[in-house]
């Protein structure tokens, strides 16, 4: 074999070796990090969500995890608001509940879809955690659109009901209740009392159905009415 031919083969072999080495290094970089080598190390839009979410309740909650834990998931919501003059207003939306903060709390989103009466969706959020000192769940609701913050406390009442209370400075008491809680449905009520809880006016009643659950037949002739 001529010297020139040997030289050309050596050059080809060296180029192939360099290309193969670069390919192996590139693949190794992706495998080790799960990202391309030229990708940024962080993902700002998702870092908060990733750090906030939890896969389940913290062990310290014990049986208290079941109180709100049974509501974890996404619910299709039918909202009904009652005005003092007897008018009713209906909205559709969804409620999403999930464990957050290493499973020490539950956060949810109340969402009302856009409709003919409002251009943008409404979205509010609550943060719920158990306070072992008082033996109650503490709940804070935040409505940024209307600059409203409400604080409640309470817990389970029986096997299928949760009741939370809040009192304003003027003595008006607000009661939030989760009623008829089952695997695939529950009813939420927002009520107010101005006589120390002797009588209650229902301001809102919302019917929740777990997303993906099979439809349930409504008994013939059945109706539901607001509690006055």
C-alpha positions as CSV (number, residue, x, y, z in Angstrom):
1,X,0.0,0.0,0.0
2,X,1.3,3.4,-0.9
3,X,2.3,5.9,1.8
4,X,-0.3,8.5,0.5
5,X,-3.1,5.9,0.8
6,X,-2.0,5.0,4.4
7,X,-2.0,8.7,5.3
8,X,-5.5,9.3,3.9
9,X,-6.9,6.3,5.9
10,X,-5.3,7.6,9.1
11,X,-6.9,11.0,8.5
12,X,-10.3,9.5,8.0
13,X,-9.9,7.4,11.1
14,X,-9.0,10.4,13.2
15,X,-12.0,12.4,12.0
16,X,-14.3,9.5,12.7
17,X,-12.9,9.1,16.2
18,X,-13.4,12.8,17.0
19,X,-17.0,12.7,15.8
20,X,-17.8,9.6,17.7
21,X,-16.3,11.0,20.9
22,X,-18.3,14.3,20.6
23,X,-21.5,12.2,20.0
24,X,-20.9,10.1,23.2
25,X,-20.3,13.2,25.3
26,X,-23.4,14.9,24.0
27,X,-25.6,11.9,24.7
28,X,-24.1,11.5,28.2
29,X,-24.9,15.1,29.0
30,X,-28.5,14.6,28.1
31,X,-28.8,11.3,30.0
32,X,-27.2,12.7,33.2
33,X,-29.3,15.9,33.4
34,X,-32.5,14.9,31.5
35,X,-32.1,18.2,29.5
36,X,-30.1,19.2,26.5
37,X,-26.6,20.5,27.4
38,X,-27.5,24.0,26.1
39,X,-30.8,24.2,28.1
40,X,-31.0,26.5,31.1
41,X,-30.6,24.9,34.6
42,X,-34.0,26.3,35.8
43,X,-37.5,26.5,34.5
44,X,-38.9,29.6,36.3
45,X,-42.6,29.3,35.2
46,X,-42.8,25.9,36.8
47,X,-40.4,26.0,39.7
48,X,-43.1,27.4,42.1
49,X,-45.6,24.7,41.1
50,X,-43.0,21.9,41.4
51,X,-41.9,23.1,44.9
52,X,-45.5,23.7,46.1
53,X,-47.2,20.5,45.1
54,X,-47.1,17.3,47.3
55,X,-48.0,13.8,46.4
56,X,-50.0,13.2,49.7
57,X,-50.5,14.3,53.3
58,X,-47.7,14.7,55.8
59,X,-47.6,11.7,58.3
60,X,-48.1,14.2,61.2
61,X,-51.7,14.8,60.1
62,X,-52.8,11.3,60.9
63,X,-56.5,10.8,60.6
64,X,-57.1,14.5,60.1
65,X,-55.8,14.1,56.6
66,X,-59.1,12.4,55.7
67,X,-61.2,15.5,56.6
68,X,-60.3,17.5,53.5
69,X,-58.2,14.8,51.8
70,X,-61.3,13.1,50.4
71,X,-61.9,16.2,48.3
72,X,-58.6,16.0,46.5
73,X,-59.1,16.1,42.8
74,X,-61.0,18.1,40.2
75,X,-64.7,18.8,40.5
76,X,-67.2,20.1,37.9
77,X,-69.2,22.8,39.7
78,X,-72.6,24.3,39.3
79,X,-72.8,27.5,41.3
80,X,-76.0,29.1,42.4
81,X,-76.2,32.5,44.2
82,X,-79.3,33.7,46.0
83,X,-80.0,37.5,46.4
84,X,-82.1,38.9,49.2
85,X,-84.9,39.8,46.7
86,X,-85.3,36.2,45.7
87,X,-83.4,36.2,42.4
88,X,-81.0,33.4,41.6
89,X,-77.9,33.5,39.5
90,X,-76.2,30.4,38.0
91,X,-72.6,29.9,36.9
92,X,-70.6,26.9,35.8
93,X,-67.0,26.2,36.7
94,X,-64.6,23.9,38.4
95,X,-62.9,23.3,41.8
96,X,-59.4,21.8,42.0
97,X,-58.0,20.6,45.3
98,X,-54.5,19.3,45.9
99,X,-51.9,18.7,48.7
100,X,-49.2,21.4,49.0
101,X,-46.3,22.4,51.2
102,X,-44.9,18.9,51.8
103,X,-48.4,17.6,52.5
104,X,-49.0,19.9,55.5
105,X,-51.8,21.9,53.8
106,X,-54.4,21.7,51.0
107,X,-54.9,24.4,48.5
108,X,-57.8,24.7,46.1
109,X,-59.0,26.9,43.3
110,X,-62.6,28.1,42.9
111,X,-63.0,28.9,39.2
112,X,-66.1,30.3,37.4
113,X,-66.0,30.2,33.7
114,X,-66.5,33.3,31.5
115,X,-70.1,33.8,30.4
116,X,-72.4,36.4,28.9
117,X,-72.4,38.3,32.1
118,X,-68.6,38.4,32.6
119,X,-65.7,38.5,30.1
120,X,-63.0,36.9,32.3
121,X,-63.1,33.9,34.5
122,X,-63.3,34.4,38.3
123,X,-60.7,32.6,40.3
124,X,-60.3,32.5,44.1
125,X,-58.1,30.2,46.3
126,X,-58.2,28.8,49.8
127,X,-55.3,27.4,51.9
128,X,-56.3,24.8,54.6
129,X,-54.1,23.4,57.3
130,X,-54.8,21.6,60.6
131,X,-53.9,23.3,63.9
132,X,-53.2,20.6,66.5
133,X,-53.3,23.2,69.4
134,X,-56.9,24.1,68.7
135,X,-57.8,20.8,67.1
136,X,-59.4,22.6,64.2
137,X,-58.7,23.2,60.5
138,X,-57.7,26.8,59.7
139,X,-58.9,28.0,56.3
140,X,-58.0,31.3,54.5
141,X,-59.9,32.3,51.3
142,X,-58.3,34.9,49.0
143,X,-60.3,36.7,46.3
144,X,-57.8,39.1,44.6
145,X,-60.4,40.4,42.1
146,X,-62.5,41.9,44.8
147,X,-59.8,42.5,47.4
148,X,-61.4,40.1,49.8
149,X,-59.8,37.8,52.4
150,X,-61.8,35.6,54.8
151,X,-60.7,33.3,57.5
152,X,-62.5,30.3,58.9
153,X,-62.0,27.4,61.3
154,X,-63.8,24.2,62.0
155,X,-63.7,20.5,61.1
156,X,-65.7,17.4,60.3
157,X,-69.2,17.0,61.7
158,X,-70.2,13.3,61.3
159,X,-69.0,11.2,58.4
160,X,-70.3,13.3,55.5
161,X,-70.1,16.9,56.5
162,X,-67.5,19.6,57.2
163,X,-68.4,22.9,58.9
164,X,-66.3,26.1,59.1
165,X,-67.2,29.3,60.9
166,X,-66.1,32.9,60.7
167,X,-67.3,36.0,62.5
168,X,-67.0,39.6,61.4
169,X,-66.3,42.6,63.7
170,X,-70.0,43.6,63.4
171,X,-71.1,40.3,64.8
172,X,-72.2,38.8,61.5
173,X,-71.4,35.1,61.4
174,X,-70.6,33.2,58.2
175,X,-70.8,29.4,57.9
176,X,-69.3,27.4,55.1
177,X,-70.3,23.8,54.9
178,X,-69.5,20.8,52.8
179,X,-72.5,18.5,52.8
180,X,-73.5,15.0,51.7
181,X,-69.8,14.3,51.0
182,X,-69.5,11.1,48.9
183,X,-66.8,9.7,46.7
184,X,-68.1,11.5,43.6
185,X,-70.2,14.5,44.8
186,X,-70.9,17.0,47.6
187,X,-72.8,20.2,48.1
188,X,-71.1,23.4,49.3
189,X,-73.2,26.1,51.1
190,X,-72.2,29.7,52.1
191,X,-74.6,30.9,54.8
192,X,-74.8,34.0,57.0
193,X,-76.4,34.7,60.3
194,X,-77.0,38.1,62.1
195,X,-78.6,36.6,65.2
196,X,-75.9,34.5,66.7
197,X,-76.6,31.4,64.6
198,X,-80.3,31.2,65.4
199,X,-81.3,31.6,61.8
200,X,-79.2,31.3,58.6
201,X,-79.6,32.8,55.1
202,X,-78.2,30.8,52.2
203,X,-76.2,33.1,50.0
204,X,-74.8,30.4,47.8
205,X,-75.2,26.7,47.1
206,X,-72.8,24.8,44.8
207,X,-73.2,21.3,43.5
208,X,-69.9,19.5,42.9
209,X,-69.4,16.3,40.8
210,X,-66.0,14.6,40.6
211,X,-64.7,14.9,37.0
212,X,-64.8,11.6,35.3
213,X,-67.4,10.1,37.6
214,X,-70.4,8.3,36.0
215,X,-73.6,10.4,35.9
216,X,-76.1,9.7,38.7
217,X,-79.8,9.5,38.0
218,X,-82.0,12.1,39.6
219,X,-85.1,10.7,41.3
220,X,-88.3,11.6,39.5
221,X,-90.1,14.5,41.1
222,X,-87.1,15.5,43.3
223,X,-86.2,19.1,43.9
224,X,-83.7,21.0,46.0
225,X,-84.4,24.3,47.7
226,X,-82.2,26.9,49.6
227,X,-82.3,26.7,53.3
228,X,-83.8,29.9,54.7
